[in-house]
Amino acid sequence: MHEDTNARLRDNPKFQKLVSTRSTYSIVMTLAMIVGYFGYILLVAFNKDFLAQKLGAELVTSVGLLIGVGVLLFAIIITGLYVRRSNTEFDSLNEDLIKEANKP
């Protein structure tokens, strides 16, 4: 019985759409985070003078600090976007699949 249910799920176009969409979205979000994070690390490694620039004459805040905070905010934002999409689109597709799988 379980093999039959598994086979029906694997062959279901909604399941294939869910897997494909979720995988693509995960890869895109992961690549975005990798580019943001390693871009900042590469700036630290190769362009310290740019990162050490002060934002104003009387400010002690540097460009590097501002970009570092930006990387953290970017991580929070893309995590929120993933969770939001997962809780809406992916979960609704999953619920449809479960309902279809439980039908005789």
Stockholm file with secondary structure:
# STOCKHOLM 1.0

chainA/1-104         MHEDTNARLRDNPKFQKLVSTRSTYSIVMTLAMIVGYFGYILLVAFNKDFLAQKLGAELVTSVGLLIGVGVLLFAIIITGLYVRRSNTEFDSLNEDLIKEANKP
#=GR chainA/1-104 SS CHHHHHHHHHHCHHHHHHHHHHHHHHHHHHHHHHHHHHHHHHHHHHCHHHHHCBSSSSCCCBHHHHHHHHHHHHHHHHHHHHHHHIIIIIHHHHHHHHHHHHCC
#=GC SS_cons         CHHHHHHHHHHCHHHHHHHHHHHHHHHHHHHHHHHHHHHHHHHHHHCHHHHHCBSSSSCCCBHHHHHHHHHHHHHHHHHHHHHHHIIIIIHHHHHHHHHHHHCC
//
